[in-house]
Amino acid sequence: MSTRPLPIAAAPALLLLAISVWEVCAARCDATAVPAPDAAAWRAAAAAVRAGYRPGDLIVFAPAWIDPVGRYQLGDLIPLEAAARMDAARYARIWEVAIRGARSPDTAGLAPAEAEDHGGVAVRRYERAPAIVVGDVLERLATATSDGPRPTLELTEVGFAPHRCLQISPPPGRAVRIVFPQLPLGRELVGHVGIADVFTRRDVRSPGRLDVEVAGVVIASAAPGVDDGWVRFAAATAPGPADVAFVARATDANRRICFAAEARQ
């Protein structure tokens, strides 16, 4: 039997597989009330999505614990960048596949342009103007400076969901300041932050903290706890380039703080 390590390209697929297995095992619901993955209702709902799907569309499922069932039917239309997205603001068209009248947080406040029901599995299509992104910290890591450990770009688990984010583990009691010089800004800086890795969240229960500074002034802060998942922060900004700093803090070792942020028009 071969003992060669798995190629690094397999890591994202294994992460999504592990999260899917957890979702199946941890879903607190009556499984008999969910149509089976190969049931006629699910096949009809998936066919409706496929008939209208365009490259670049986002597909979401509601409630969240039906994700494994939805991905069984439509996973080939959910690329890694969509599955591990920061949020849904970049997407002009969203397909929502839902049961029991549930809605995804990604469609909050939107009215469907089209809605169908397939034996209890609802398919709704939403359309809206997407966010215009002028600066993304994930794409500018090479230009960033740090006065402590450098963050790494990771595809990791936060709140039992995959996220592509910058991960930093600050030394206990010491802030780590990560600066993105002359980051293009729009009218708003939007981001999310959370604590990565279910096992360290189990063993280390203290929260993390992330402050966001523009030109030395704190404009947003978040203190995600181990049960908070992917926490949003946002602040108004003046358009134009500026030095933007993300200051991470933790009271315990191995606190894996993961964040992403975009400057939007």
Order of alpha helices (4+ residues) and beta strands (2+ residues): alpha-alpha-beta-alpha-alpha-beta-beta-beta-beta-beta-beta-beta-beta-beta-alpha-beta-beta-beta-beta-beta
